[in-house]
Structure formats: structure tokens, C-alpha cells
Amino acid sequence: MRYVVATLTGVATVAAFAPLSWSMIGVAATAVLFYLWLDCSPKQGAMVGFLYGLGLFGAGVSWVYVSLHDFGGMPVALAVITVCLFVLILAAFPAAVGWGQARWFRPGLLRAVVVVPALWLIAEWMRGWVLSGFPWLALGYTQVGHALAGFAPVAGVYAVSAAVALAAGALAALARAPRLVPLAAAALIAAGLWAAGIGLSKLEWVKPLGPAKPVTLVQGNVPLLVKWSSVERPKVLEIYRTLSRNSNSQLVIWPEAAIPYYVDELSPEFWQWLRAQSADFVFGVLERRPESGTTAYYNSVLAVSERTSVYRKVHLVPFGEYLPFASLLGWLLDYLHIPMSDFSSWTGPQKLPHAAGIALGITVCYEDAFPTEVRKALPDAALLVNVSEDAWFGDSLAPHQRLQMARMRALEGGRPMLRAANTGPSAIIDHRGRITHQSAQFVATKLEGEVQPMSGATPYVRFGDGPILALAFGLVVLGLVVCGPRRGSDQEQRRQSQ
């Protein structure tokens, strides 16, 4: 029964993320998981964590199949195998937490409330960079728009995850606590977290920079098969030109690779039209550059103002924009019929693009899922921009989860975020992570509104993930000292772990 509950709890946790965003399920489900770990052996703890991970990631990132098969052209069997392997790898992280907390720490209030949340935080952080990283479904995202999100500008999304895990640990301990003092302590921890989150959310870390600017986000809703057809390319370009006419905005933003041409293929007539507009433009486009006797391809963004500046994507999508371990997996190229799937990552320095008189922190597609990628542009950027091609995800959970992550990036950095997606939802997000304007999905439209550029730096922008990670590792060390395995129990611990 323990294993069945663990699996169902993982599936239920998905409801805490967008589009449902039932935030308290994130706390409650994590509390159930931690409760299941209270009296586990290391083997049982690993299995509970693994099955929880299978439920969470199996349901929460099921959209990977849509990308690989429906739009990437991968055969059904291979797509299923790939997704299953991917989910198994992700499930290994909560499994490691379950094993470690039971193997190295004695049961008790300190383990449930301090050690397990610290291990959970470290595992989430590691998942964000191991094998190029996949930080999707970090617990902190479940709290966007709620009290615990007040920790985000202070120490980032992982601090919010830590708050959720700490509250869950307190609830798990509270459910088991037989005495008044531990019960009161657990209740006080949970209440204190919410009070702190509310207090922090009322603080203003940044300040306005100049007047608000009218902006337009253009959502072309161009199907992928149409977009990459040589016959349809002129029509695609005309869709964006038509939707951009009669705009009173200072800044117009088109999505990732909105123009299905290489930069060197853009006609003089197009550049003349662009320069004749009253607004500055930011749009995704492909680049090809001769480098070291070959041709390098970049997924780029141009900012066209008095001068043209460029941002080239740094953090590429494995199997979508490049093939990892190409020497071992080259045979997969026959199955990945994805247009322009052999991109290069830009490794050199990049100056911030400017448009509408301000510096822009630009990310492409899922780069905004990585807090460190967005933080690179801060505090110099006054505005964050993400351009995306969400058609790869179809009508799945992914676009909504991505919008939720974009809101967290705005909150962490204290900057508005403009998110332009081909199929939507596109959104204007203020510096507190609140959506002020949002488009419907799968319609060709333009989203108009005002955005307030900001200056200054949140504590997270100044210090990054270092402080919360140092705290987590410090708490693990403290746990080893206070409730680590006694020497007399080493033999028993080894026996349980075998």
C-alpha cells in the first residue's frame, strides 16, 4: 500500500502546477511523501521516492512524447522508450533523497523538518544542471501567486521549494508527533513560513526606470508544417507584418524563429519596411555563420532599433536543437526529422540588446526555465523578454508550465517579462510575477499593453543560488552531527541498505 500511495501522490502533485495551479496540493502531497519516509529502511525509502518520481514526471512531462512523436516525427516505439528512459532518470532524484535520508539519519523531528527538506533542495538543484539540466516541476513553481513566493526575490525558486519542503516536513512530523512540544514546534514552523512569505512579498526590491512603455506581442499561430515549407514562407512573414500594422507601441515582439528565413536571406524590402515602422522590433530568426571551415547555425533574436543588435541562444534543447553524445547516438538522426535540429550554442560574450531605449534580457524558448540563464542579464536589463515556439508541445501541459516558470523569473529578478509564443499563451508579466495581459492559445492575435521597466537588484540577483545552497548543505552536515547513524547502529544500517 505504501508504494501505491507514493505513486498516486506523485501523480496528484502535478495538479499543483499550471494549468490547475492548486498550490496547497504541492504542500500536502509533499507532506504525504515525507510521511511515507518517516520509518522507511533505505531500500524502502528509495523505492517510495522512485515511485513518487514516476508518478510526478510520468504525468507532468508526458508532453515530451508529443514533441518527439507528433511534431518530431519519431516512431511511436522509439518515442515511448525515450520518454520512459527520461522519466526513469528524473525519478532517480527523489529516489536518492529517500535512500539518503533513511541511510544516514536517524528518524525524528529533526530529520523530517530539517534534513529531508535540505536533501530535497539539493536534489532539485542538481536536477537543474546534471546532463545539461531539466529544472521542470521544481516545487517552488507551485507557489507562484501565493504567499510562499515571497521568498523568490530573496533566494530564488529553490528557496521557495525549500519553504514548501519545510512546511511539508513539519506537517509530516505533526501527523506523527505523540507529544505536545514537537507538535507545537511543527505547527509553529508551518505558520511561521506563511507569515514570512507574506511579509517578504510586501517588500519592494526594485524601482521604476522611466515611464511605462506600450508594447505589442504578436502571436502568429503558424503550424510547424506550414512554417518550414519553402512555399509558405512568404505567407508566414506576411502574417506577422499584418498583425504588426497600426500599432501604437514602442516595442513589438515576435516569437522564436518567427521569420522562417536565415538572416542573410531577408530581403532589402523587408528591412525597409521594418525601418519605416514607428516601433522598435524584437524577433526570432535563424543565423548561419562560417566558422572553422564549416557552417554554424544559431537560434537567434534580433533587436532592431536605431541599430540592430543580436542575442544568440546559449542553452540548447537536447534532441531538439542538438544531439547529445553524437558519436554514440548518431543513428538517431535518421529518426529526428526536426527542421534546423543541428544548432550551435553561443559560447562567447554577448552585449545586452537594446530596443525602445532600454536594455533587454532576452532568452529563447526553455532558457527561461533556468534561473542562472536569466540572471546573467541582471541587473543591467530593465526588461526581460522570452520568445518561444510552443507549437512543439501541442495542446499539452507544457505551455502552461512554461508560463508559470516565466512568472517566477520575473519575480526573482524584479523585472517585467514579455513572453511571445507562436501558439500561445503569450503574456505580459509585471515585476511581481503577476500576469497583466494574456492571450488565448491557438489563435493568431496581437497582445497589447503597457510595461514598466525597472532598475535595481533583488537579493537573488545579487547573490544567486549560493546562499540557499550553502544553508542546505550546512543543514545536512548539522543533521549528520545531531541525528546521524550511531556507531553501534552502523551494522544494522548496512544490513538495511543491502
N, C-alpha and C positions, 0 to 999 in steps of 0.2 A: 504493500500500500504506500509506503514511503516513496518509492520510485515513481509510482503513478502520480502521486501528488506533486512531486518535483517536476515532472514533465508538464502537467497541466498548469502548474504555476508559471512555468516559463512561457507557455502559450498565452496565458492571461496577461502577463506583463506587457505584451505588445499593445494592449488596449491603452496603456498609459502614454504611449507615443502617438504622434499625429497619424491619421486624422482624428481619432477619437479623443486623444489627449485627456484621458481620465487620470489625472495626476496622482490621486491618492491610491490608485491601484499599484502604481510604481512603488510606493512605500509599503503597502500591505503585502504585495506579492514577495517583495524582497524580505520582509519580516517572516513570511512563511518559510522561505528558503533558509534563512538563518536559524529559524526554529528547528527545521529538519536536521541542521548541522549540530545542534546542541550536544547530542550524545552519540554522534557517529564515530565509528572507527575510521582510520584514514581511507581504507578501501570504500567504505560506505559513503564517506564524505565526497570522495572523488566521483563516485557513481551518481550521487544526488546532484552535484554540480554539473556533471556532464549531461544528465538528462534534462536538467533545467535549461542548460545551454541549447540542447537540441530543440526544445520547445520554443525558446525565445528566438533563436536565429532561424530555425526552420520555418517559423511563421513570419518573423519580422523581416527577413531578407529574401523571401520567396520570389520577389521581383527580379532577382538575378537570373532566374530561369527565363523570364520574359525578355530580358535584354539579350541573353545568349541565343535563345531559340527563335523567338518571334521576330526579332529585329536583327540579330547577328547571323542568322542562317545556320546555327549549329544543329546537327541532327539531334533528335529527341533523346536517344540513349546517352550520347556524349554530354548533352546539356544536363541531364539528370545526374549523371556521375559527377560532373564538375561541381554542380550545386551541392550535392551530398558531401563531397570532399571539403568544400569550402565551409559548410556548416559544421562538419566534424572538427575542423581546425579551430573555428571560433568557439565551439563548445569546450575545447580543451582549457580555455582560460578560467571559466568558473569551476571546472573540474580541479584545476591546480589549486585554486583557493580552498575548495572543500577538503582536498587532501592535506594541504599545508596546515590549515587551522586545527585539524584533528591530530596531525602527526607531531607537531611541535609545541602545542599549547594545551594546557590542562583546561577542562571545562570550567565555566564560571562566568560571573558577570563581566569581568574584565575582557575575557576572550570574546564574548558576544558583542559587547558595546564598543570596544576599542580595537582589538586585534583584527577581527573579521572585516569591519569597515576599512581598516587600513590596508589589509591584503586585497580587498576588492578594488580599492582605488588604484593600487599599484598594478593590478591585472588590467584594469581598463586603460590605464596609461600605456602599458606595454602593447596592448592590442592596437593602439593608435599608431605604432611605428614598426612593429615586427613585420617582416615581409612586405614592406612599403606601407603597412598600416591600413586598418579598417576600423575607424572610431565610431562607426554607426551604433545606435542603440545604447549609448552611454546613459546611465541612469539620470544624470543631470538634465538631459533634454526633456524629461517628463515634467519638469517643474517650470518650464518657460511660461511666463504669465502668472506665476504663483509666488507665494511668499519666499520659498527657499531659493528662488532665482536671485534674490538679493545678494547671495554670495558670489555670483558670477563676475561682477566687475572687480571684486576684491581678489579672487584667486582662480577664476575660470570655471569651465564646465565641470572639471574634475573635483573642484571644491563643492559644487552643488551635488555631484554624485556622492561625495563623502558625507554630506549632510543627510541625503536620503538613506545611505547605508547606516549611518549612525542612528538615525531615528528608527530604522528597521531593526537594528541590533537591540536598541532599547525596548522596542515593543516585543521582540522575541524573548528577551530576558524577563520582561514584565509578565509575560504569559506563563513563565516557568517559576518566577520568584516566589518562594514559600514564606519569606519574611517581609516585614513591613519596611525595613530600611532599604534593601535592594529594590523593592517595588517602588518606593518613593523616589529613589535615585533615578531609576529608569524613566519614570514619569516626568521628573524634572528635566532630564536631558531632552526628551522629545519636545516638551513645551518650550524649553529654552531655545532650541533650534528655530522654531517658528517665530518666536519673538525676535531673535537676532536677525532672521531673514527679513522680517517686516521692517525692522529698524534700519538695516542696511539699504533696503530698497528706497528709502526716503532720502538718502544722501545723493547729492549731485556732484559727480566727479569731474565733469567737463562743463564747458561753457560755449555758448553760440559764437560762431565765427561769421560775422557779416549778416546780411539779410537772408531770409529763406529764398530758395530758388525754385521756380516752376520747372518740372521735369515731365518727360513723357517716356514710358516704357512701351515698346512696340512688340506685340506678340503675334507672329505670323501664322502660327498653327499650320506649318507646312509639313506634310507627311514625308518621312525619310526617303521613301522610294521616289517621290517626286523631286525632293530636294537635290538628290545626287544624279538626277537624269540630265544629260547634256542638253536634251531638247527643252527641258522645263526650266533650266537655269535663268533665262531672261525673265520668265514669268514670276519666279521667286523674287528676284530683285525688284520687280515692279510692285509686288505685294507690299514690300517694306517701304518703297518710295511713296506709294499711295497712302498708306496708313500714317506716314510721317508728314504729309502735307497739312497746311493750315494749322500748324502747331504754334502756340504762343510761348512755348517752353524755351528755357535757356540751354537745356540739355536733353538730347534724345538718345535713348539706348536701345540697341537691337541685340538679340540673343547671341549665344555661341555659334560661330560659323554660320551666321545668318545669311551671309553672301556666299553661295557655293562656288566661289572662284578663288584662285590664288591671287594674292595682292598684285602680282605682276600682270595678271590678266584683266584687271579693272580698266575700263576704257576711259579716255580723256573726257568723254561726255559725262560719265558718272561723276568724276572728280569735279567737273564744272558745276553739275547740279548740286553736289554736296557743299561746295564753297558758296553757292548762291543762297543757301538756306540761312535763316536768321539765327538758328540754334547751332550749338556745337553737337557733334555726333560721337558716340562710342559704339563700336560694333565688332562682333567676332568675325574673323576671316582666317583663311589658311595662308601660310607662308612657305615658300621653298627657297632654300639658300644653298649655294655651292659651298661645301666645306670638306677639306681634306680629300679632294678628288672624288667626292660623291655628293649627293644631294640630301640635305637635311630638311625635314618637314616639321613645321611648328604650328601648334594650335594657338593663334594669336588674337589680340584685341587691339584695334586702332582707336585712338582718341584724336579726333580731327577738330582742331580749334584754329587759332591763328597759325599754329604749326601743328604738324602731325607727330604724335608720339605713339609708342607701341609697348604692349606688355605681352610677353611670351610665356606660355604655361610651363610651370615647373614640375608640379606633382601630377604625373600622368596616371591614367586608369589602366591597371594591369588587364591584359587580354582585350581591352577595348581600344587603347591608343598605342600600346606596345605589347610585345610578347616577352614576359619574363623567362629567364633561363632558356633563351632562344636556341642554344646549342643542344639542349635536351628535348625541348618541346617544339622544335621546328616543324614537325609533322602536323601540328595543329593548324598551321597556316592554311592548309587545304580546306579546313572546315570553317575558319573565321572569315566570312565574306563581309567584313565590315569596311566601308569606304574609309580611306585615309587612316588605316589602323597601324601605321608604322611611323609614329611621331617620335621626335626627339624632345628630350627635356632640356629646357634652357638652364645652363649652369653658370652663366656669367652674371655680373651685377646688372641691375635694372633700375633706372630712374623712374620715379612715380610719374605716370601720365597725368597731364593737366587738361581740363576742359571746364568750361563755364567759369573760368577764373580761379579754380581750386584744384588741389592735388587729390587724385583718386587712388584708393587702394583697390586694385582690380584682382579678382580671382575668376577662374574658368571652371565651370561645372563643379565637380565634387571637391575642388580645392578648398572650398569654404567649410568642408567637414573637418578640416584640420586647423585647430586654433593657432598653431605656430605659423602656418602659411599666411593667415590674415594678419597676425600680429606684426609681421615683417614690415608692413606699410605704415605702422603706427608708432608714434603719434603724429607723423608728418601729414598723413592723409586726412582730409576733412570729411570725406565721404567714402563709404565702401560700395563697391559695385560687383555684382556677380552675374555673369552671363552663362546661360545653361541651355543644353539641348536635352530636355526631359522627354522627348519623344521615344528615346531608348527604353523608357520604363513603362510605356503604355499607361493603361488605367489601373495603376497598382498603388501600393503604399508609398513607394519611393519619393515621388514629387512632394508629398505632404511631409514626409520625414525630412526632406531636404529643406523645405521652408522653415520647419521647426529649428533646424540647425542654423539657418541663416539668422533667425531671430536671436539665437544665443550668441552668435558672433557680434551682432550689433550691440547687445547688452554687455558683453565682455569688453569690447573696445570703446564703448561710449560714442559710437558713430552710427548715423543712419546707414541703412543698407538698401540699395536698389537692386532688386533681383528680376532680371529679364529672362524669361524662359520661352522657348519656341511654342510649346503646347500648354504652358502654364502649370500651376498658378504663378503669375508674375505678381510682385508685391513691392510696395513702398513701406519700409520699416523704420520707425524712429529710433533714436539712440538708446531708448529704454527697452528695445525689443518688441514694441507694440506695432502691429500692422495697422497702418492708417488707410491704405488703399490696396485692394487685391482684385485680380481678375479671375474670371471663371476659367476652367480648363477647356481645352479643345475648341476654342473659338478664336478667330482672327480679330484682334482688337488692339486698341491702344489704351494704356492706363495713364491718366494724367493726375498730377497732384503737386504739392509743394514739399520740399525737404529742407531741413535746417542744417547746414554744415556746422560741425563742431570742432573745437580745439581743446587741448589739454590731454591728460593721460590718466586713465584709471590705474589703480594699483596693479591690476593684471597686466596691463600694457607695460608697466614699468618693470615688473619682476617675473612675469610669465608663470610657468608651472612649478618653478623651483621651490617656492615656499611650501606649497601644499604637498609636494612630493617629499620634501625633507621632513615635514611633520609626519607623513605616513610611515616613512622608513624609521623615524625616531620612535613612533608608537609600536612598531613591530619589535624593535630592539627592547623597548620597555617591557613589552609583553613576554619576550623571551626571558628577561630577568625575573619578572614577577610571577608569571604563570607558565614558564617553560617546563618541559618534562623533567621531573626529579631524576637523579641518577638511579635511584632504586627502581624507577619505572622504565628505564631505557630498554630493558629486555622485553617487557610487555609491549612497549611502543613498537619495537622492531617486529615482534610477533604479529601485531595487528596489521602492520603495513605490508606484510608478506602475502 
